[in-house]
Amino acid sequence: MFSDILCADILYYCAAAAILGLFAHSIPFSWHFRLFRPLVFLKIRLLLFKAELLLYPKDKRSEIEQMWLESLYPLGVEPFDREVVYKTWATLDDCDFRLHISNSSYAKNLDACRLKSAVASLPGFIRAGGWIGLGGLHFLFLSEIPLFARIEQRVRFASWDNKWMYVIVRVVTLPTAAQKKKGERFAKEQTVREDSPSSIHGPSILELPQRFRPDAVEPDGAIVHCIAISDMVMKIGRVTVPPALAFACEGFSKPSPDPSAPYSATKPPPHWKHVQAIWKSGGAKAMRDFLSGGWKSVPEKEKWWDDALSGPVESKRLDNLKMVRGIRAGMEGFKHSS
Ligand SMILES: *[C@@H]1O[C@H](CO)[C@@H](O)[C@H](O)[C@H]1NC(C)=O
């Protein structure tokens, strides 16, 4: 009798858990939880670190804290090399009646990955009290993602100008074992059929049979299902911060002129001393003042942030800008026409 009741109870809880799991992305506060998780983690890490600091002598603490904070920065990283990955999966509430992710649910799921990448790539800007606004969002849907698929949202900087920062997110799934096997078998058949020397190469995902052949593939074989471009503005209060300035203040940089000695946390790029000087002169307040207009009083010849992101970074920025700017300009064309 008792065991019957227990059994019923267990069944009941399992069913409830399964339903909550299936609708994970629509549980109350789940969006907020996913969104703010990286910020909360960062705060918790900082608190733990501060507790640890108490073990050190007083006069050393601020120096050690500064070193810890500096370890958060992308020192010497080229902006276009920075990729932040947000992992999630296709829950039932994200899917339409054919059990594929509904194309309209992508926008909601991008919020969390954009904030995660902002915390990872722009910690100094956030410390200085900056926030990032979303001014436009454009999608290209390439193929469908089935229910329960494991998804990676891969975030990168696409380009920027004096006002806009364009962020590109590729929503990908990793090929399943069955897809890989089919691809390999198909590639083998192809190689046997045509015996030209050019066909002697390893099987790649691009050689999948038509039904499994994705539209776009990442270098690691991940299948791209959706490409999203976000137009974002970096703000301090109501003032717009030029993205290049903010990036340089995080330690992003062009590559080192000496390839055998790349920039890193221990060998920061030359402009980093200017950033450190600002933080030292008055902490977050000083950085806030600098980003929100103080930079304008730096004489033209001493604008170190321009040099920090010149060379190959600048040419890639211009190339990419041609592509992303077109999207925004096209949409803006409809603002005043009917
Ligand atoms: C969503 O986009 C994919 C890829 O273009 C397409 O195959 C699918 O039919 C779209 N879904 C809906 C419901 O329009």
The ligand as an SDF file (V2000), in Angstrom:
LIG
                    3D

 14 14  0  0  0  0  0  0  0  0999 V2000
   13.1070   28.1910  -40.7710 C   0  0  0  0  0  0  0  0  0  0  0  0
   14.2500   28.3210  -41.5850 O   0  0  0  0  0  0  0  0  0  0  0  0
   14.6860   27.1340  -42.2010 C   0  0  0  0  0  0  0  0  0  0  0  0
   15.9360   27.4270  -42.9600 C   0  0  0  0  0  0  0  0  0  0  0  0
   15.7420   28.4010  -43.9370 O   0  0  0  0  0  0  0  0  0  0  0  0
   13.5970   26.6180  -43.1300 C   0  0  0  0  0  0  0  0  0  0  0  0
   14.0040   25.3900  -43.7040 O   0  0  0  0  0  0  0  0  0  0  0  0
   12.3250   26.4180  -42.3270 C   0  0  0  0  0  0  0  0  0  0  0  0
   11.2860   26.0360  -43.1750 O   0  0  0  0  0  0  0  0  0  0  0  0
   11.9530   27.6910  -41.5930 C   0  0  0  0  0  0  0  0  0  0  0  0
   10.8040   27.4040  -40.7500 N   0  0  0  0  0  0  0  0  0  0  0  0
    9.6460   28.0020  -40.8930 C   0  0  0  0  0  0  0  0  0  0  0  0
    8.5520   27.5460  -39.9550 C   0  0  0  0  0  0  0  0  0  0  0  0
    9.4530   28.8650  -41.7240 O   0  0  0  0  0  0  0  0  0  0  0  0
  1  2  1  0
  1 10  1  0
  2  3  1  0
  3  4  1  0
  3  6  1  0
  4  5  1  0
  6  7  1  0
  6  8  1  0
  8  9  1  0
  8 10  1  0
 10 11  1  0
 11 12  1  0
 12 13  1  0
 12 14  2  0
M  END
$$$$
